[in-house]
Amino acid sequence: MRRSSAGGAAGTRARGCRLAAARELDRQLMASRRSPCLWRLWLCLCCCAACPCAPAESRRQEGAGGGYRVRAVAVDKGGSRLRAELAAAVDGGGSAAYGDDVQKLDVYASLETDSRLRVRITDAEHPRWEVPQDVIPRAAPQQVLPGGAGGAASPRSRVLSAATSDLVFTVHASPFRFAVSRRSTGDVLFDASPALVFKDRYLELTSALPPAGRASLYGLGEHTKRAFRLRPGDAFTLWNADITASTVDVNLYGSHPFYLDVRPPANASSSAAAHGVLLLNSNGMDVEYGGSYVTYRVIGGVLDLYFFAGPSPLAVVDQYTQLVGRPAPMPYWSFGFHQCRWGYRSLADLEGVVAGYAMAGIPLEVMWSDIDYMDGYKDFTLDPLNFPAGPMRRFVDRLHRNGQKYVVILDPGIKVNATYGTFVRGMQQDVFLKWNGTDYLGEVWPGDVYFPDLLNPRAAEFWAREIALFRRTLPADGLWIDMNEISSFVDAAPLDALDDPPYRINNHGERRPIGNKTVPASAVHHGGVREYDAHNLFGLLEARATHGALLRDTGSRPFVLSRSTFVGSGRYTAHWTGDNSASWDDLRYSINTILSFGLFGIPMVGADICGFFSNTTEELCCRWIQLGAFYPFSRDHSSNDTARQELYLWESVARSARKALGLRYRMLPYMYTLMYEAHTTGAPIARPLFFSYPNDVATYDVDRQFLLGRGVLVSPVLEPGATTVDAYFPAGRWFNLFDYSLAVAMAAGGHVTLPAPADTVNVHVAGGNILPLQRPARTTSLARQTAFQLLVALGEDGSATGELFLDDGESPEMGGPRASWSLVRFTGAAERGGLTVRSHVVYNSYDPSRTLVIAKVVFLGLQSPAPPRGFTVYVNGVKTSACRDHGYRRSGAFGVAHVAGLSLPVGEEFELKVAMS
């Protein structure tokens, strides 16, 4: 939401020069990796001072560190852990740039699982800040290795490997550097430079990457980017800030130092391979991607690296979320359509919007309130004049009777006011962030505020009690936490050296002070933790506290939407892409951000449909709902100084909304099943095409389309005036989900120009998939009461598979041992003389699965376009005359068959055969 202090991006000329230098040196890279001396020359040219046009502040100072040498190294007897002692290189000279070198380092490497390697580098003599264990639980490094440590090391002792793992860790002794490689192919995944820099408040590490085209990187953020795939010269500053999302290439609301590296098949007989890299560090940092290298420059903490072996992109996010936490299950209702605006001034305004959607026949699941509902913008209050408590309670009760929900916003700043109960209770419990010996005074919408210190257990308890008290007055169904970077409208004067570290990260794209429009870095949290270290954690901590509060108060599955995020936030919250603008650029950029958050383990993500800032247009809003209807989180939201943009205000937009949201609501069983997959494996709901087609290198650059799950392709219009879409289709059959016609049959991937009328978005299902569908309705609760349909899109081999997850949509657990749920897998095939669909009930403790029925099955992609002479249906081997409603029609070169009038309980296994002659 709302006011931001964005600065323009800087350093474009510098990045361009570094890119030119990197390209010039790409052909020398492989040789340089074999020689530490050449390594130093290469790094100097590519990363530091090769570009005379680069501003001095954008370059690492020459000779910032002297590197390190290995004093001792040992591997435990099991071969899964390694520890090395490093000393600053005596002949490296060192440098006072950014401070003195830490003289002794400890390197700990561990194969924590067959697919995950950890490499941790820290000060051997003094403890340093790390992300707390209770925030991201993880194994503690073993202090004493079973095999002993110290002494001369044999060559074998410098290699960490296990027969069951595809990851190999190699230490090179003098100067120290390390490499991570893939056992099965010998491919080097991470090749650390010997120019390691480790100072108190400046850490630098560079890894070489393969030459041109061999590595495609994705992730690192949160930034609004023009392309999903990283481009040489891209730079990422990670320091959570309240900057408008329409500002490209600057640090935004969240910090995710994780990237996915996809490498194409080496030859025709091999497959693509992907791996992931996480630097688990909450301090501010700059990450530079130079095409042939990636460099981290971090202003504190430790170098705690995790490598995920993959080899598929889905396996990487599975392994990543095993470490940082699985995505929280979202309630079923959250997959409906949401409406919000900063500027709904009264209860009557809210009621008018709900009525407007009903009259237009557009689904509306959730009504939202921005800060307008508050009394003086104070959390946990209601404006007594415009949103009085009694009528508001009755309004929410009516929503609930209609199967609809209500969500309100909370900001972290608590108004300093001795008559305000929340403030008084917070002061009594001493839960606020400290600075210069007292509570830190910030300024946000209410005026002067204090911020709860959510590293303090008392603060989380305080937050939970305030939520519970407020819900006694207004039983909101979910909570929206905003401004939690933390955003403040005032800057504190520097208090100590932490407020002005020796290396300035590229904050706001202008190397602004890190305390700009936020809490000062010198502020103090519970336990003496400084804001300098914990700044990027606040959004995660608030999401955790809010999720826990709702779970405790309602006993139901929480819905939390947070603007600020960090590694692991997906365990607690959904996310939206922040304060975008009503522009065609922002429409396009939204796909890149949504795909990135899928990699980060936050699959429930969306952008403000039709744009937050600036006045939208009828055409833009029409095209945006066609895209936004397929965001995992689908919400229209706008600012108070813009023209209203509810979807019913233009008939053309309303027509597009009914059509696109109608398909979304039909697909709710499929999308909710994807939520189950996300919760259990980390798989994104919205995915780049290469997740399903990694061997098709043309998919690596596709970022104007995306997949829902493995096989539903969304190809939106992203330019004004367009009536066609240039869409990329991987090899196979692709069927239009609106009319079931065959759109494309490709022997190899390629671009196809599709018609895109003003009211239509192109959505296709790939052959080989079975989609569970239901009838559309105004709310998800009504849609859930309708009969199921199976859409069987046969692949070229005549087969298809799919699955369906069912539960009540609101129990805290999703698929857990204490929950009631069902999981059913379907297989379909075109066999000689007919068609078959079988179900296999994997698990079933959800009683309604025995009364919910599949009433219709549709087969797409039948080889014979001519209608059959005979049509006989068998259920579990018994010929049935009950389903007389069946048919067959031609669709291009293929046929479409349907069998209706069925009554197949979802929770019971069945075999449906259609004999055709």
N, C-alpha and C positions, 0 to 999 in steps of 0.2 A: 504494500500500500504506500502511496503518497509521497511526501516531499523527499527528494534526494538531492545530494550535492555532488553530481557527477562532474568529473574533470575530463578534458579531452585526452585521447591517447597520444603518447609521445614515443619517440624512438623509431619511427617508421623507416627513416633513412638509414639508421644504424642497423636495423634488422635486415634491410635490403642489402647492405654492404656485407654483413656477415654471411648472408645466404650466398652471395656471389663468391665470397672467399671459400665457403664450404664446398660449393660445387667445383671450384677449381681444384680443390684438394681431394675430392672423392676418390679419384683414381689412385691416390697415394695412401689411402686409408689402410688397406689391408696390410701393406708392408709396414706402415708406421706402427701398427699394433704389435708387431713383433719386437720393436725396439723402444725401450723407455725413452731414449734420447729423442727419437723421432716423434714419440708420443708428446713430449713436452713442446716440441716445435709446432706440431699440429694443433695442440690445444691453444697455444699462444696465438696462432693465426686465426683459428676458427672461433674461439670463445672470448678472446680478450681484446687485443689491440690491433687486429689486422685491418680494421676499418678506420681510416683517419677521420671519416665524417661522423663517427659515433660520438655522442656527447660523453664527457668524462664520467658523469655519474652513472651511465648505463653500462660501464665496463668494470669488470673485476680489476682491482689494482694489480699491476704487474708484480709477480712474486708474492702474492698474498700469503702463501705458505710454502714451506720447503719440502713437503712430502714426509714419508715415514719409511722406516725399515723394520723388518721382522726380527725380533730378538729371540722369540721362541714360539713354537707351534706344536700342538698335539691333537690327535684324534682319539676319541674314546674307543674302547674295544669293540663296541657294536658298530662303529663306523657311521653313526648318525649325528655326532656332535663334534665340533672342532673349536678350539680356543687358541687365539694367538695374542702375543704381547708385542706391541709396536712401540717404537721410540722415534721421536723426531729425528729426521736425518741430520747427522752431525755436519755433513758437508752441504746441506741444503740452504744454509744461511738463515732461513726463516725471514720474516718481515714483520714489522710492527703495524702493517696495514690491517685495519680492523681488529687489532689487538695481538697479544702474544699467542704463539702456538701452544696448545696443550701438549706437554712433553711426553706423556705416556698414554697410550690408548689400549683398550681391550676390545678384541674382535671375537664375537661369539657367533658361530654358524651352527644351525641345527636343521636337519631334515625332520620337521615336525610331523609331517605325514608323507606318504609316497608322492604327493603332488604339491607339497608346500615346503619351501626352503626359507629360513629366516637368517638374515645377516645383520647383526647389531654391532655398531661401532660407537664406543663411548669413552669418556675419560676413565682411565684405570684407577685414579687416585681420589676422585671427588664425585659424589653423586650429582646427577643432573636431572633436570625436569624431563619427564616422560608422560605421555597420556596415561592417566591413572588406570590401574587395573580394574577398578569397579566401573569405569566408563566403557572400556573395551577389554573384557576379560581375555587373558592370554597366558600362555605358559611363561613362567619366570625363567630366565637363563640359569642354568646350573652353574654353581660357583666352583665345584670340584668335579672334574671329569673322571670317570672310572679309570681311564687309562693313564692318568697322571698328566702333568703339564710341565713345560720347561725342557731345557736341554736342547741338544742339536736335533734338527728335524731331518728325517729322510725324505726323499722326493715323494714317496707314497703318503707320508703323513701330511702333506700339503694339499691333498685331494680328499674331498668329502663326497662319498657316493654310497649308494646302496643298490643292490641288485633289483630291488622292487621299485625303484624310483627312476624317472627319466631325467632328473635334475642332477647335475654334477657341479660342485663348487671347488674352484681351484685357487689357491693362494700363491702369489709370486712374491719372493722374499725381499729383494733389495733393488730398487725401491718397492715398497709394498703396493700391490694392486691385486685385484681379484677378478675372476670371471665366473659366470654361470652359463653352463652349456646344456644342450639336450643330448642325452646319452644315445638315443636312437638314431640321430642324424648327424651329431657333431656340431650342430648349429650353435653359435655363440649368442646367447640371449641378452647378456649384460656383460660389458667389458670395461671395467672401471679403470680410469686413468690413474697413473702413479702420482698425479698432482693433487692428492687429497689434502684438503685444508680443514683443520679442526681447531677452532679458537672458541673462546667462551661464548661469543655472540656472533660468530660467523663460521658456517660450515659450508664447504663446497665439495661436490662430487660430480664427476662427469663420466658418462659411459659412451663408448663408441657404438654406433649402429651400422648395420650392413650398408653397402653402397646402394645407389639409387634404385628405388623400387622394391627392394627386398624386405622392407619393414614398413607396414602401415600402422600408424599409431592413432588411438582414439582415447578420449577421456581427458583428465586433468581439468579442474574447474573449481568454482563455477564461473564461466565466462559465456557471454553471447558471442558465438563465432559465426563467420560467414560460411564455413564448411564444417561438416562433422569430422572428416579425416583431417588430422593435424597437417599443417603445411610448414615446410622449412621456413624458419624465421618466426614462427609463432612463439609468443612468450606468455607465461601464465603467472600472475601474481596471486598468491593465496593468502588473503587477509580479509576476513568477512567485513563487508561494508554495505551501507545503504546507498547504492548507486542505481540509477534506473537501468532496467534490463535492456532497454533499447540502445544503450551505449555499448558498442562492440569492443572486444579486446581489452577489457579492464576487469579488475577483480570485482566480483559481485557478492552475493549474500552467503555463499557457502564455500567450503574448502575441501577438496577431494584430490589428494596427491596420488592418484591411481591412474594408470594407463593400461590399455589393452594393445598388444602388438600382434598383428596378424601378418603372417608370412606366406606367400603363395606357394603352390607346389613347385618343387625344384625341377621336376620333369613330368612327363605324361603319366608315369606309373606311380607317382607319389601324391600325397594329399597336402593341403594347406595345414599349417600348424599355428596355433595362437598361444600366447602366454600373457600373464599379467604381472605388473610391478606396482607395489604399494610402498611409499615412504610414510610410515606411521609416525607423524610428527605434527603437533598442533601449532608450532610457531609460524610466524610469517615467513614466506619464502617466495623466491622467483624461480620458475622452472623455464628453461629455454630449450626449445626443440630446434635444432639446426639441420635436420634432415639426416646428417651422418653422425649426429651426437645428440645427447640430452644432458643438460647440466642443471643441477640443483644448487641454489644458493639460499641458505637457511640461516635465520638470525637467532637460533638457539636450539636447545634440546639435544637429541641424539640422532644418529643415522640408523634408523630401525627399518630395514628393508625386508619385504616379503615378496617372494617369487612364486607364481602359480603356474604349474606346468601345462594346464589345458589337457589335451592339445586342441580341443574345439573351443570356439568362443563361449558356448554354453557351459562347458566344463570349467572355464576360467571363472565366470561369475558364480558358479556353484562353489568352487574352491574359495573364492574371495569372500562370499557371504558366510561360508562356514567359519571364517575367522572373525569378521566384523559383526556378524549377526544377520539372521534371516529377516527378510522384509516382514513387517507386521501384517497380519491378515486384516483386510479392510471389510467393513460391513457391506452386505449386499446392496443396501440402499445407496451407498456412496458411488455406485456405478451408474446411477441415474443422472439426470441433468440438473445442474445447480445454477441459481441466479443470484447475483449480488450487485451492489453499487455503493460506492461511497457517495452518499447524497440522497438516500432514502430518508426523508426528514421526519417522518411520522409513521405511526402505526397504520393510519389510513393509506399512506403510500405503499407500505408492504402489502396490505390487503388488496389494493388496486392492481399490483403486479401479479399476485397469485390469480386474481380473477381474469386478468388479461391473458395469461397463458391458458387458462381453462376455456375461455371463449374462443381462442384461436386454435384449440385442439392440439397444442404443442405440449409434449410431456414436461412436467416440472416436478422434480423429486424433492429438492431442497431449496428453501428460502434462506438467505443470509442477511446479516446486518453487519455493516462496518461500524466505525466508531460513533456514528450518529446516534445510536441508541443509548449511549452513556450519559450520565449526568456530569457535564463538564469534562468529558473525556476521561473519567475515572473508571478504572477497572471495577467490575463486580457491582455496578450501579446501573439504574435506569433513569433516563430523563423523565421526571415526574409529569411534565406537561405534554410532551410529544409521544412518549412511550410509557404510559403509566402501568404499574405492575399488574393490577387486576385485568384490564383489557388485554395486556400482552400475554398473560397466562392463558386467557380464553382463546386468543389467537393461536398460540402454540397447540393448545388442546384440539382446536379445529383442524390444524394441519395434521396432527397425529390421527385423528379420526378419518381423514382423507388419505391416509397412507403416506403422508409427506413429513418432512423433517425440517428442523431449524438449527442453524449454526450461527454463532456470534464470534466476534473478534476479541482478543485480549492483547494488550501491549505489556511489556515487562515493567515499564516505569510506573511506580506507585506515587501518586500525588502527595506532596508534603503538605499536610493539612491536619491540624489537631482535632478537627471534628469528623474526620473521615475514618470510619471504623477499620478498614483494611490497613491504613497507615498506622493507626494507633496499635493494632495488634502486631504489626511487623516491628514496630519500635520496641514493644514489650518483649518480643522474642529475639530481638537483636539479629535480624536476618539480612541486613542490607550490606552491600559492598562498601568497603572502606577505602579511604584515601587521605593521606596526610593526617592520620590520627582520628578521623571522624568518618561519618557516612558520606559517600561520594554524592554530590549534588549535580544531577544532570538536568536537562530540559527537553521535554517532548511535548506532545499535544496538551496535556493538562497544565503545563507550566513546569515549575520546579518538581523534580521527582527523585526518588531513591530507587535503586535497582536491587532486586533480591539476589543474593549470592547463592546460586544454586549448586555450588560445590559444598555448601553447608547443609548437612542433613536437616537441620531445623528449617531451612528455607524451603526445601521441597515439601516438608510437612505443612508449613504455613501456606504454601501455594495450594496444596490439596484441600486444606480446610476452607480456604476462601472460595474455591470452586464449588465445594459441597454446599456451603452456605448460599452462594448465589443460585445454585440449581434448585434450592428449596423455593426460591421466588420465581425463577424462570427455568424450566427443565429443558435447556438446550441439548440437542442430540450430539453435537460435536463442537469442538473448539478450534479456532483459527488463531495461531500465535504469530504475531507480526513484529516488525521493528526490533527483532531479537539478534542483531549482529554483534553488539548492541548499537542501536542508532540513538544519537543524542544531537540536539541542535546547537550545542555549544562545545567549544574546545577548552580544555583545562590548560593552564600554563604548565610547561615542563617542570617536573618536581625533582627528578633524578635522571641518571644516565639511561635508564630503561626507556624514557620517553623520546630519546634521540639516539638510537643505536648507531654504531659506526658505519654499518652498511644500511642504506636506505632501499628497502624494497620499492617496487614501482607502484606504490599505492595510488589509486585513482588514475593511473596512467601518467602521473606527473611527479612521482616520488614525493608525495605529500607526507607529512609526519604521520606516524601510525596512530596517533591519537586524534586525527582529524575526524570530527563529527562522530565520535564514539567515546567510550570510556578510556581514560588515560592508561597507558601501559604500566604506569607506576601504581595503579590501584591494587588493593590487597584483598584476596579471597580468604576463605576459611583455611586454616592451616598454614597461613603465610604464603600461599600460592599467589604469584603476581599475574596481573592481567596480561602482561607481556607474553607469558607462556600459555595462558588458558583462554585468551580472547576468542579463538576460533571454536571453542567448545560450547559457548553459551547456548546457541540454538539447539544443539543436541541435548544439553542438560535440561533446557526448558521443555523440549519435546518429551523427554523421559519423565519429567515430573508431571506434565499435563496428562500424558498417556496413563501413568499410574493413578493419578487422581480420578480420571473418568472411570477407569476399570474398577477402582474401589467404590466409587459412589454409585455407579449404575449396575455393576455386575455383568455388563454387556461388553461386547467388542468395541473399543474406543475408536473414534475418528478424530484425528488431529491433523491439521494442515499447518506446516511451518515454513516460513520464508528462509530462515537461516538453517544451514545443515552442515554436518561434518561426517567424516567416515563413521558408518554405523547408525546414522540417523534413521535409516529405513526400518530399523527395529521398532520405531515408535510412531512414525509420522509419514504422511503424504507431503508433497511439495508442489508449489506452482512456481512458474518461472519468473515471477515478480512483476515489477512495474514496466510493462512493455508499452508500446505506442500503437495507435491505429494506423499502421502502415503496411504496405505489401512486403517490405523488408522484414518487419517483425513477424509477419505471418510465416515467411520462409524460415527465419531463424528458429522459430519455435520447434521445428522438427529436430534440429541439431541438439538443442538443449534437452528435449525429452529423451532422445536416444542416449545422450550422455548420462542422464540420471538413471536410466536402466542399467548401465554399466556400474554405476555407483551403489547399486543395491537399493534404490528408491524407485520402485516400478510404478507407484501410484502418483503420476505427475501429469500436469497439464499447463497450458498457458491461458491467460485471460482472453477469452474468445471475443472477437471484434475489437480488441485493444483497450488498454486502460487509459492512457493519456491520449489527448487530441480527439477531435470528432471523427468518428468512423463514417464510412459512406455505405450506401445501400449495397453496392456491388461487393465491397470488401467484407462487410458483415455476412453477406450471402455466401461468399466463398469460405469465410472463416468458420462458419458453423458446419459447413461441409467437411472441413478438416477436423475441427474441434469435436465433432460428434464422435470421433474415433480416438481422441486423446484418452488415455486411461482415466484421467480425472477431467471431467468436462464441465466447465463453468464460464458463464458470461459475467464479466466484471468491468466496471468503468469508474472513472474519477468524477468528483463532484463538479468540476468545472467544464465538463464535456456535455454534449447533447445526449439525451437518453438513447439507449441502444437495445432495449429489450427486443427479443426476436420477433414479437408479434407486431411491431410498429410499421414494418413494411410487408406488404403481401408477398413480394418475391422472397424475402428472407424467411417469412413464416412457411412458405411452401418448401423451401430448401430444408428448413429445420424439421418439418414433419417427415420429409422423405429420409434425411440422413439419420435423425434421431429414431425414426421408426425402425431402420435397419439396426441401429445400435441396440435398441430394446429387444429386437428379435434375437440378437446375438448375445444377450446377457448371460445365458447359461455357458456359452463358450468363453466369454470374458471372465466370468467368475471362476471357471475352471482354470484359466490362466493365472488368476490370483492364487489359487491353491498351488499351482506349479511354482509361482514366484515365492510363495511362503516356504515351500519345502526344498526348493533347489536354487533359489535366487534368480531364476530365469526372468528376464524383462518381459513385461506385457507387450509394450511396443518395442520392436527390434529392428536393427538394420538388416538389410537383405542378406548380408554375408553370414549372418548367424545360421541361416538355413542353407546357404549356397556358398560355403567358404572356398570351394575350388574354382568358382567363377570370379576371376579377378576384376571383372567389370563391375561387380557389385560393391567393390571397396570404396568407390567414389559416389555411390548413390545416396543422396541425402535430401532428395525432394519427394521421396516415397518412403514408406516403412511397412513393416509387417506387424500384424497383431498375431502373436503366437508364431507358429512355424509356417502358416500357410495362407493367411488372409492379407492381401496386398492392398494398401490404400495409396491412391495416386491422385492427389488433389490439384486443383488449379491454383497457381501461386502468382499469377500476373494479371494486371487489369486488362480487360477487353478480350481475354483468351476464350476461345470456344473449343479448343482442343488441348490435349495433354500429350507431351512426348514422354512416354512411360517406358521404363526398362522392365523386361520380363525375363527371368531366368528360364532355362530350358524346361519344357514340360507343357502341360495343358493348364489354362487359366480360364475360369468360368466367371461370368458376371454375376454378382450376388443379388442384383435387383431382378433380373429376368431369367437367370440361369442359362443364358446363351454362352456359347463358346466364343471367347474374345480372341484368344491366342493359342496356338499350338506351335511350340518352338522346338526344333531339334537342337538348337544352341541359343544361348541368351542373346537378346537384341532389343533395340528400341522399336516401339510401335506408337504411331500417332492415333490417339483415341478421341472420339467425339466427347465433348464436355459441355452439354447444354447448361444454361444458367442455373437450373435447379438441381443439377446432378453432379455427384462425385463418383469417380470410378473406384469401385471396390471389387476385388476378384478373389476367388479361392483357388488354390493350386490343386490340381489333380493329385490324388493320394490322400486327401483329408476327408474326415467325417466331422461335420459340425452339428452339435446339438443346438436346436433353436426352439423358441417359443413365440407366441403371438405378441405383437407390440401392444402397449397399453399406456395410459397416462402416468402410471407409477409402477415401480418395480414390484410392489406387493401384488398389484393386479396382474401384471405380466406373469408372475410366478405361479398364478393359479390356473394358467392355461395349459393345454396339452402340449407335449413335446413333438417336435419333428426332427428327423434325422436327414441331413443333406449329405449324400454320399457322392463325392466327386472322385470318380475313378481315375487313377493314374494311367500312364501308358501301358503298364503291366496288368491293368485290370483290377488293381487292388486299392484299398483305402483303409485308413485307421483313424481313430479319434477316441476321446474320452470325455466323461462327464463327472464333475464333482458336485455333490449336493450336501447341504446342511441347512440349518435354519437361518443362516446369514447374519447372525448376531451373537452367537455364543463366543466367549472369549477365545477358546481354542478352535483351531481350524485343522481338522484331521488328526488331532491328538488323541491319546489313549482315554481321556476322560470325556471326550466329545462324542456326539452322535452325528454320523456322517456316512456318506456312501460314495464309492468310487467305482465307476463302470467303464470298461474299455470295449470299444466296438471295432469290429473288422468287417470289411466289405469286399466282395469280389464279383467279377463277371466270370462265370464259369460256363462250361459248354451247356448250351440250352437254357441259360437263365442267370439269375442274380441271387446273391446270398448276403445277408447281414447277420452277424452273430454278436451277442453281448457276453461279456465275462464280468461278473460282479467280483471285483477285487476285495472290497470290504463293504459291509452294510450293517450299520447300527442305527440308521436314520429311518424311523418308522414311516414317514410320509412317502418314502421311495416305493412303497408297496401299493400306494394309491395313485401316485403320479404316473401317467401313462404316456407312451409314445403312440400318437394317433396317425402319424403319416411318415412315410419314407420316400424320399426323392432320390433317384439315381441320375447322375450326370455323366456324359462321356461314353455312352454306349456305342459300340462299334458299328452297328447296323442302323442307319438312319430311317429305314423303312419300318412301319408299324408291324408288330407280330400278328399272326393270324390267331394265335391262342395266347391266353394270359391266365395262369393258374397260380394261386397263392397258397403256400404251406407255412404253418406256424408250428414249430417244434415237430415237424414231420407229419402234421395232420392238415389235410386240405381244408381250407376254410371258405365258407361262402359269405361270411359276415362282412368282409371288406370288398364290397362290390364296386366301390369307387376307386377305380384305377384307370390309368391311361398312359399313352405313349405319344410323344410328338417329336418331330424332327427339329434339330437345332444345328444348322450348317451341315457339316459332315458327320455329325453324331446325333444320337438319340437321347431323349430325356424320358424317363419312366417314373411314374409315381404310384404309390399304393396308399390309399387313405382308408378311413373307417376302421383302423386298427385300435387295439386296446392292450398294449404290451406294457405291463408294469415295469418301471425303470429298475426296481430293485430285484427283479427276478430274471435269471438268464433265459435267453430265447435264441431261436434260430428262425429267421425269416427267409424263405426261398420263394423266388418268383420264377416260375417256369414259363418260357416263351417259345412258341413254335411258329 
